[in-house]
Amino acid sequence: MKKVILISGMLLFMIGNLMAQAPVSKKEKRKLEAQQQQMKVKELLEQKAFTFKVDQVNPQRGGRVLNVNTDGYTMEIDQQQVKAYLPYFGRAFSADYGSSEGGVKFDQPMTDEEISYDQKKNRTTYSFTIKDKNEKYDCKMTVFDNGNATLNISFLRKDPISYQGKIDNTTIDK
């Protein structure tokens, strides 16, 4: 009798274990992965600690999207500090005398920070301003729940420019 109970108990355990491991449909799996990605992105934005990795640059003039995903262009946000190393293609209205620096480069604290979430469109808008001795950068980043993002930067002395890429939690030292 003990053998029969032991065997039936093992059989019930194995059936329960198999049912718990029942395959999840592809649709349910994608939905679960999307929810996990959404939670990760939301956490990165709340902690204000992420890196925006640029894949494409869209200058205002020229009308052409440039792929730069292999060049290592990034913008890091760590609490209130923003560090950027981004390309710039466009018209500068004035330049510093003797400057040979190109692109968008800064390592400054941010001001005028605003974060808003649009639940209907599943995106977060994150805007802030960076000021250094020669320029003012008005940055507006739109981050979607899947981690894709668009960064628009307006300048005092240059044409605006936009960047497309992805945010993640890695930090890059430049």
Secondary structure, 3 states (H helix, E strand, C coil): CHHHHHHHHHHHHHHHHHHHCCCCCHHHHHHHHHHHHHHHHHHHHHHCEEEEEEEEEEECCCCCCEECCCCCCEEEEECCEEEEEECCCCCECCCCCCCCCCCEEEEEEEEEEEEEEECCCCEEEEEEEEECCCCEEEEEEEEECCCEEEEEEEECCECCEEEEEEEECCCCCC
